[in-house]
């Protein structure tokens, strides 16, 4: 199983980015997927999750700004990030819930 997050970059505050998580080696359709982030000097935190049935949940800090979605045909999960703030600066990772595997993350930097 491999997970690859990409789509990060440098954006000004108020801007948007769309992250993708491409998964190989496992069929995602019934799996719950989480997006985490880790800012410098801070613990990794859960940002958003989507269940196999499509239910979603968000950290309070991103609720109303981020949207998680999935494309089971492409075996890919997305994180649409809007109204970005400097506090959103972090490395973002995707993870299959219950699978002890972290893929390569993608850096998001939001300038003020």
N, C-alpha and C positions, 0 to 999 in steps of 0.2 A: 504494500500500500504506500502510495506517495501523495503528498499534498503540496501544492505550489501556490502560494499567494502572490499576486502581482497587481499592478495598477496604481501603486503608490507614487508619490512625487512631492514636489514643492508647490504649494498653493497659498494664495493670500487669504486672510481671514474673510469669511463670508462666502468663499468659493466652494466648489464641489469636487469630489472624486468618486470614482466607482472602482472598488476593489473586486477582484475575481479570485476564486479558489478552485483550481482545477485538481480533480482527484482521479487517480488511476489505481487500478488493482482491486477495486471494490465497487459494487453497485450502490450508488448513493440513495436510491429512491426510498428506502425505508429507514435511513439513518438520520439521526439528529446531528446538526452541524452547528458549531459555535464559532464566533469570531472573538478573539481576544486581542488585547493590545498591551504593550509594555513600554512605558516612558522611561527615560534615563533616571536611574536611582529609585524607581518605583517597582512595586510588585506587578506581575502580570494580572490583568483584570478582564473579566468577562464583559463583552460589549453587547453582543446580540446572539440570539440563538433561533434556529428554525427546526421544528420537529419533522419527522417523516411525513406527517399529515399536513404540514404547512403552517402550523401554529407558530407564532413568533413572540419573542420577549426581548426587552431591551434594558440596559442599564439606565438608571434615571438620568445620568449625565448626557445621554445621547437620544433619549426618547423625544420623538417629534422631529428629529433631524436626520437620523439614520434609518435606512430601510434594508432589511435582509431579505433575500429571495433566493430561489433555487431553480435550476433547470435540470431536471432529472435526465433528460435526453442527452444533454451535453455533459452530465456528471459534474456540474459546476455550481458553486454557490457564490452569490454576489453580496456586496455591501455597498449600497449607495449612501454616500456621506454628503450631506448638504449643510449649509450654514456653518462651515467649519470654523473652529476656534483654535487659538494657539495651544490651548490645553489638550486638544486632540492629537498633538504631535506625539508620535510613538511608532514602534514597529508593530504592525498588525499581523496576526497569525490566524489561520483557520484550523479547526480541529474536529475530528469525528468524535462525538460524545461516546465515552466508554472505551475508546481506543487510545492506548498510551503512546501516541505518536505525534510529534510536532514537526511540521514541515518548515520550509524556509519562509520567513516572514517578508513583509514589504514595508518599506519606510514611508511614513506620511509625515511631512513637515508643513506646518501652517504658520505663516509669517504674519505678524501684526501690522 
